[in-house]
Every structure is written in structure tokens, then in C-alpha cells.
Amino acid sequence: MTKVKFNLDDDLAILLQAYQDQSGTDRDAIINQAVKQLLVKKLGKKRIAQLLKDSEDGSDYQLEQFFSSYDWLE
């Protein structure tokens, strides 16, 4: 997994912490799911499938794994 450093707006950090406390969900899992949902919405499933297919190993497993874990947060 790739590590990325980012800065949250103060309001977003407060909301993220509140959700994390309420749900008991790991911060990385929340952020990964939020980014995934944004990318699916903005890029679309077909574009994501093509990008993952064109990635270094191009395996179908990557694509299945990406979409299988898509909607666990509500």
C-alpha cells in the first residue's frame, strides 16, 4: 500500500474524528473509501476498469478487489 501525506481542513478533521469515534473504523479505511467513492463518481467504472487494466500487472483480481469493497460505508 502506498503512503500519502495530506492535510485536512479543520472542519473536515473534526467531522472525520467524530465519525471515526462513532463507528470505530480505522482512519485509513475511512479515507480510502471516501476517495474510492469520489473516483468512481468522477471517473466512472469503465474508466477505472481501464486504468486498473493498464496498470503494471493488469490483473482482473485488482479490478474485482476494487469494486467488491466499494460500498461498505454508509
C-alpha positions as CSV (number, residue, x, y, z in Angstrom):
1,M,0.0,0.0,0.0
2,T,1.3,3.5,-0.9
3,K,1.6,6.0,1.9
4,V,0.4,9.5,1.1
5,K,0.6,12.6,3.3
6,F,-2.2,15.1,3.1
7,N,-3.7,18.0,5.1
8,L,-7.3,18.1,6.1
9,D,-9.3,21.3,6.6
10,D,-10.0,21.9,10.2
11,D,-13.8,21.3,9.9
12,L,-13.2,18.1,7.9
13,A,-10.7,16.8,10.5
14,I,-13.4,17.4,13.3
15,L,-16.0,15.5,11.3
16,L,-13.6,12.7,10.4
17,Q,-12.7,12.3,14.0
18,A,-16.3,12.3,15.1
19,Y,-17.2,9.6,12.6
20,Q,-14.1,7.6,13.5
21,D,-15.1,7.7,17.2
22,Q,-18.7,6.8,16.4
23,S,-18.0,3.9,14.0
24,G,-14.8,2.6,15.4
25,T,-13.5,2.5,11.9
26,D,-9.8,3.0,11.2
27,R,-9.0,6.4,9.7
28,D,-7.1,5.0,6.7
29,A,-10.2,2.8,5.9
30,I,-12.5,5.8,6.0
31,I,-10.2,7.9,3.8
32,N,-9.6,5.1,1.3
33,Q,-13.3,4.5,1.0
34,A,-14.1,8.2,0.6
35,V,-11.5,8.6,-2.1
36,K,-12.7,5.5,-3.9
37,Q,-16.3,6.7,-3.9
38,L,-15.2,10.1,-5.3
39,L,-13.2,8.5,-8.0
40,V,-16.0,6.1,-9.0
41,K,-18.3,9.1,-9.2
42,K,-15.9,11.4,-11.1
43,L,-14.2,8.8,-13.4
44,G,-16.8,6.2,-13.8
45,K,-16.5,2.4,-13.5
46,K,-15.4,1.9,-17.2
47,R,-12.5,4.4,-16.9
48,I,-11.4,2.9,-13.6
49,A,-11.5,-0.6,-15.1
50,Q,-9.4,0.6,-18.0
51,L,-6.9,2.4,-15.7
52,L,-6.5,-0.7,-13.5
53,K,-6.2,-3.0,-16.5
54,D,-3.4,-0.7,-17.9
55,S,-1.6,-0.7,-14.5
56,E,1.7,-2.6,-14.1
57,D,0.2,-6.1,-13.7
58,G,-3.2,-5.6,-15.2
59,S,-4.8,-8.4,-13.3
60,D,-8.6,-8.9,-13.1
61,Y,-8.1,-9.5,-9.4
62,Q,-7.3,-5.8,-8.9
63,L,-10.5,-4.8,-10.6
64,E,-12.6,-7.3,-8.7
65,Q,-11.0,-6.3,-5.4
66,F,-11.5,-2.6,-6.1
67,F,-15.2,-2.9,-6.8
68,S,-16.0,-5.6,-4.3
69,S,-15.1,-3.3,-1.4
70,Y,-16.8,-0.3,-2.9
71,D,-19.9,0.2,-0.8
72,W,-19.2,-0.9,2.8
73,L,-19.5,2.6,4.3
74,E,-23.0,4.1,4.5
